[in-house]
Amino acid sequence: MTIMWTIYKNLRGNSGISAYETGYDFIRVKFSSGAVYRYNHDSTGVDDIEQMKIFAASGEGLGTFINKNVRKRFAAKES
């Protein structure tokens, strides 16, 4: 499986997120530490996943949203 990471724009300049990958029902988030977390519709909820995709594409707000809303509701820690 080829991973298609998109570099997170980090418009505010203070995010711990370096990249992300989205699919129909998930978002994978790669943090600056190298840790990768997968969030999906089942673990996190459809509305929150779709909101995370919007923040990811805009380049700001994703880290804050994760910390405030979905921090522990990931499907898997991949690395």
C-alpha positions in Angstrom: 0.0 0.0 0.0 1.4 3.4 -1.0 0.9 6.2 1.4 0.1 9.5 -0.2 1.0 12.0 2.5 0.1 15.7 2.0 2.3 18.1 3.8 0.3 20.1 6.4 0.6 23.8 5.6 0.8 24.9 9.3 -0.3 28.4 8.5 -0.1 29.5 12.2 3.4 28.1 12.5 2.9 26.3 15.8 1.4 22.9 14.9 2.9 19.6 15.9 1.4 18.1 12.7 3.7 17.5 9.7 1.4 15.7 7.2 -1.9 13.9 6.7 -3.6 11.4 4.4 -7.3 11.2 3.8 -9.7 8.6 2.5 -13.4 8.2 2.2 -13.9 7.3 5.9 -10.6 8.2 7.6 -7.8 10.6 8.1 -4.3 9.6 9.1 -2.3 12.3 10.9 1.5 12.3 11.1 3.0 14.4 13.9 6.4 16.1 14.0 7.5 13.4 16.5 7.0 10.8 13.8 3.9 9.3 15.5 1.0 8.4 13.1 -2.6 8.2 14.2 -5.5 6.9 12.2 -8.9 8.3 12.9 -12.0 6.9 11.2 -15.8 7.1 11.1 -16.2 4.2 13.5 -13.8 5.4 16.2 -14.2 9.2 15.9 -17.5 9.8 14.2 -18.4 11.0 10.7 -18.9 14.7 11.6 -15.6 14.9 13.4 -13.6 13.1 10.6 -15.1 15.4 8.0 -14.3 18.5 10.1 -10.7 17.2 10.5 -10.4 16.9 6.7 -11.5 20.5 6.3 -8.9 21.7 8.9 -6.2 19.6 7.2 -6.9 21.0 3.8 -7.0 24.6 5.1 -3.6 24.2 6.8 -4.7 25.5 10.2 -6.7 24.3 13.2 -6.3 20.6 12.9 -4.0 20.1 16.0 -6.2 22.3 18.1 -9.3 20.4 17.0 -7.6 17.0 17.8 -6.6 18.2 21.2 -9.9 19.6 22.1 -12.3 17.1 20.5 -10.9 13.8 19.4 -7.6 13.2 21.2 -8.3 9.7 22.5 -10.8 8.6 19.9 -8.3 7.3 17.3 -8.7 4.0 15.6 -5.0 3.1 15.8 -1.6 4.4 16.6 0.4 3.2 13.7 3.9 4.3 14.7 
